[in-house]
Amino acid sequence: MDPTVALIILILWIVVPTLHVVFSPSAGPWTMPEGSTCPFSPRVGWLVIVLLLGFIGWILFLRTRWRLKKQRPSD
C-alpha cells in the first residue's frame, strides 16, 4: 500500500471522526452528570466509541444526534 493512501485512510477513519466528536456541541458535556456511577462523561464515552470503532462509531454518533434532534419539540 502506498504511504499516501494509508495516511488518507488513517485521517478519514480516525482523525476526522474524533475531531468532530471533540468539537461538536451536541456530543454532551465533558463532566459527569450528578449522581452518575459511570466513570466516563458522555463526550468521553463517545470518544472511546469512535476511537475503537472508527468510522462505524462516527456513524453511530451521527445517528444518535439525528434521532435526538428528531425527538425535540419544534420551536
C-alpha positions in Angstrom: 0.0 0.0 0.0 1.2 3.4 -0.9 2.0 5.6 2.2 -0.2 8.4 0.9 -3.2 6.1 0.6 -2.5 4.8 4.1 -2.4 8.3 5.5 -5.6 9.3 3.8 -7.3 6.2 5.2 -6.0 6.9 8.7 -7.2 10.5 8.5 -10.7 9.5 7.3 -11.1 6.6 9.6 -9.8 8.0 12.9 -8.9 11.7 12.9 -11.9 13.3 11.2 -14.5 11.4 13.4 -12.5 12.1 16.6 -12.2 15.8 15.8 -15.9 16.0 15.1 -16.8 14.4 18.4 -14.4 16.7 20.3 -15.7 19.9 18.8 -19.4 19.0 18.4 -21.6 21.0 20.8 -24.2 18.2 20.8 -21.8 15.4 22.0 -22.6 16.1 25.6 -20.7 17.6 28.5 -17.1 16.9 29.4 -18.1 16.5 33.1 -20.1 13.6 34.5 -23.8 14.3 35.3 -24.8 14.5 39.0 -25.3 11.0 40.6 -23.7 9.2 37.7 -21.9 5.9 38.5 -20.2 5.7 35.1 -16.6 6.7 35.1 -16.9 8.5 31.8 -18.8 11.6 30.8 -21.0 11.4 27.7 -18.4 13.1 25.5 -15.6 10.9 26.7 -17.8 7.8 26.1 -18.4 8.9 22.5 -14.7 9.4 22.0 -13.9 5.9 23.3 -16.6 4.5 20.9 -15.2 6.5 17.9 -11.6 5.6 18.7 -12.4 1.9 19.0 -14.8 1.6 16.0 -13.5 4.4 13.8 -15.9 5.4 11.0 -18.6 3.0 12.3 -18.5 4.7 15.7 -18.9 8.0 14.0 -21.9 6.8 12.1 -23.4 5.7 15.4 -22.7 9.1 16.9 -24.4 10.9 13.9 -27.4 8.6 14.0 -27.9 9.3 17.7 -27.6 13.1 17.1 -30.2 12.8 14.3 -32.6 10.7 16.5 -32.3 13.2 19.4 -32.9 16.2 17.0 -35.9 14.4 15.6 -37.4 13.9 19.2 -37.0 17.6 20.3 -40.1 19.7 20.0 -40.1 22.3 17.3 -39.8 25.9 18.5 
